[in-house]
Amino acid sequence: MTIDIYWRIGMEGDHASLRTPRRYNRGHANGYAPGNIAPAIRAGALDGYGYIDHMAAVAKASESAGFLGGLLPSFPVTDDPWAVAAALAGETTTYRFMVAFQPGFLHPVQAARMSASLQRATGGRLVYNIISGGGGPAQLWWGDKVAHDDRYARTSEFLDVLRGVWDGEPYDHEGRFFRTEGAALAPGIAGQPFPEVYFSGSSAAAVHAAGRHADYYLSWLEPFADLRAKFDGVRANAGSIGRTPKFAVRIDVVARHTEEAAWAEIEKGWAFVDRGAAERAAKGDSVGAARIQGWVPETITGYRDLEVQPNVWCGFSLIRGGPAFGLVGSYEQVAQRLDELIDLGVDAFILAGNPHLEEAYRVGEEVLPLLGRSRLTASAAAASPSPAR
Ligand SMILES: Cc1cc2nc3c(=O)[nH]c(=O)nc-3n(C[C@H](O)[C@H](O)[C@H](O)COP(=O)(O)O)c2cc1C
């Protein structure tokens, strides 16, 4: 069985590490500030190194480190992932670009044409991360007031139309959100491989839409039993219409030579804990965000309170933006937990760490070669220092 392993490209800016306060010192995603390593002031002027150069470095590093591709997230604070994928394709060889986007902010025929062009230009390296939106201020940034469940109806219709025009046959559609007349991709670009669809959302409406459209149902990390139950629900829902999606999990990783060294990173980051940041990020109607935020206790006496099962820590959202859960431990422990997730039914991972550049090498060199090892007998493990994944 092949496990697809992606890295996340930090498009919102990048920290030096969890040990430092929330200071984005890589690239100028958040503007130049004294102390930034890039761009830097040289001979009295900015040296011209842009955030796109930093993202290119992360893409190239993670490609060299063995990752299949990179997730390009989409938020009001990020660059546009489509444009970034196009820019970075030439910097990489086989690396896939998982473009996050919200259906509805693009006409599906235009999305089909952009996708087919990217597929043709990159030799089929586009992957979709379909996001339907978490409500709140981020949704209003796009002027989008469509209600939670209706956003999934819109996503579903969008994907129907996108598939409808893909093969180049004229396609008519008169729906609730979109309409087309004789739409078809031109013969030169029609018929490219259709991008794999990663689909997220934890609400009933999301699970229903994922059943119809997901190649991979994508979740943030949660306690493993919760994840198993969630996947069972998605599997049952998709199964009722004869579909069998695969499963993917996005996970932050702090892996070091020893477990103590990994927790020491968290301890240093804990000095900059920001409870308000997690609450601010939770504004909206995202069922998935509420699920994971619900695990963070009101009263916290120390960072180890947040280890909900061995090596599974739900404090990440308190020391950097983003989801709460990640893995903390030695290289072997993190690989074991990933193996357990594979046993639970996971087919793909999107891993991440701060800083994204150095951690791509670390996780690629130290953790990925250990995958599958926890299933070997002791003698087989000794004979096979680096089992194939
Ligand atoms: C792994 C993962 C990555 C996501 N990436 C993005 C993103 O880049 N931009 C965004 O606006 N929402 C993102 N989301 C949010 C979801 O797509 C979805 O809009 C949100 O969870 C609300 O859905 P729900 O109420 O059904 O849970 C992501 C969710 C997951 C699980």
The ligand as an ORCA input file, in Angstrom:
! r2SCAN-3c Opt
* xyz 0 1
  C      -6.606     19.859      6.835
  C      -7.502     21.029      6.638
  C      -7.037     22.136      5.917
  C      -7.857     23.244      5.750
  N      -7.360     24.302      5.057
  C      -8.114     25.415      4.924
  C      -7.603     26.546      4.213
  O      -6.495     26.535      3.668
  N      -8.389     27.640      4.139
  C      -9.634     27.696      4.723
  O     -10.287     28.742      4.630
  N     -10.152     26.636      5.387
  C      -9.407     25.505      5.496
  N      -9.931     24.420      6.173
  C     -11.298     24.521      6.737
  C     -12.317     23.557      6.151
  O     -12.208     23.307      4.825
  C     -13.776     23.887      6.406
  O     -14.084     25.084      5.764
  C     -14.064     24.046      7.851
  O     -13.532     22.927      8.547
  C     -15.540     24.152      8.122
  O     -16.197     22.968      7.859
  P     -17.085     22.180      8.914
  O     -17.983     23.151      9.629
  O     -17.860     21.228      8.051
  O     -16.135     21.456      9.833
  C      -9.147     23.276      6.326
  C      -9.596     22.156      7.032
  C      -8.805     21.045      7.189
  C      -9.324     19.871      7.954
*
